[in-house]
Amino acid sequence: MTLPQALLLLSTVLLLAFGQILFKLASQDLVLTPVGIASSLINLKLASALIIYAIATLLWLVSLKQLPLSLAYPFVAMTFFVVPIFAQLILNEPVGWNTYVGAGIIAIGVIVSVAR
């Protein structure tokens, strides 16, 4: 894997993680009624999250064009590492040590699975 390919995968992971934060923020404004759901569709946070996910999807497609799926896909698991960090830093959500240990185990698994 080249450095540009790795950066492309990292960008995809970061965008997916940031999109999750925006989805969480958008969910706080969600009202579970037909009118509330309809108005949520024009929510700036939700629209931003969907746009970020669309960009991440395009980057993912570029990644898959260049790399075997068996090499690229394990990197998506890194969102399990990045999302809790973003949740703690941006949303001030409490994140326990066990989350970080689990994320570390996932990171080790990604390293093992992509090692050639």
Contacts in CASP RR format, 6 or more apart in sequence:
PFRMAT RR
TARGET T0000
AUTHOR 0000-0000-0000
METHOD contacts of the structure
MODEL  1
MTLPQALLLLSTVLLLAFGQILFKLASQDLVLTPVGIASSLINLKLASAL
IIYAIATLLWLVSLKQLPLSLAYPFVAMTFFVVPIFAQLILNEPVGWNTY
VGAGIIAIGVIVSVAR
1 67 0 8 1.000
1 71 0 8 1.000
1 114 0 8 1.000
5 63 0 8 1.000
5 66 0 8 1.000
5 67 0 8 1.000
8 59 0 8 1.000
8 62 0 8 1.000
8 63 0 8 1.000
8 66 0 8 1.000
9 63 0 8 1.000
9 67 0 8 1.000
9 72 0 8 1.000
9 75 0 8 1.000
10 75 0 8 1.000
11 59 0 8 1.000
12 56 0 8 1.000
12 59 0 8 1.000
12 60 0 8 1.000
12 63 0 8 1.000
12 75 0 8 1.000
12 76 0 8 1.000
13 75 0 8 1.000
13 76 0 8 1.000
13 78 0 8 1.000
13 79 0 8 1.000
13 82 0 8 1.000
14 82 0 8 1.000
15 52 0 8 1.000
15 53 0 8 1.000
15 55 0 8 1.000
15 56 0 8 1.000
15 59 0 8 1.000
16 53 0 8 1.000
16 56 0 8 1.000
16 76 0 8 1.000
16 79 0 8 1.000
17 79 0 8 1.000
17 82 0 8 1.000
17 83 0 8 1.000
17 86 0 8 1.000
18 52 0 8 1.000
18 86 0 8 1.000
19 48 0 8 1.000
19 49 0 8 1.000
19 52 0 8 1.000
19 53 0 8 1.000
19 56 0 8 1.000
20 49 0 8 1.000
20 79 0 8 1.000
20 83 0 8 1.000
20 86 0 8 1.000
21 83 0 8 1.000
21 86 0 8 1.000
21 87 0 8 1.000
21 90 0 8 1.000
21 91 0 8 1.000
22 45 0 8 1.000
22 46 0 8 1.000
22 48 0 8 1.000
22 49 0 8 1.000
22 52 0 8 1.000
23 46 0 8 1.000
23 49 0 8 1.000
24 87 0 8 1.000
24 91 0 8 1.000
25 45 0 8 1.000
25 91 0 8 1.000
26 40 0 8 1.000
26 43 0 8 1.000
26 45 0 8 1.000
26 46 0 8 1.000
26 49 0 8 1.000
29 40 0 8 1.000
29 43 0 8 1.000
29 45 0 8 1.000
30 36 0 8 1.000
30 37 0 8 1.000
30 40 0 8 1.000
30 43 0 8 1.000
31 37 0 8 1.000
31 39 0 8 1.000
31 40 0 8 1.000
40 46 0 8 1.000
60 72 0 8 1.000
63 72 0 8 1.000
64 72 0 8 1.000
71 114 0 8 1.000
74 109 0 8 1.000
74 110 0 8 1.000
74 113 0 8 1.000
74 114 0 8 1.000
75 110 0 8 1.000
75 114 0 8 1.000
77 106 0 8 1.000
77 109 0 8 1.000
77 110 0 8 1.000
78 106 0 8 1.000
78 107 0 8 1.000
78 110 0 8 1.000
80 102 0 8 1.000
80 103 0 8 1.000
80 106 0 8 1.000
81 103 0 8 1.000
81 104 0 8 1.000
81 106 0 8 1.000
81 107 0 8 1.000
84 95 0 8 1.000
84 99 0 8 1.000
84 100 0 8 1.000
84 103 0 8 1.000
85 95 0 8 1.000
87 93 0 8 1.000
87 95 0 8 1.000
88 94 0 8 1.000
88 95 0 8 1.000
END
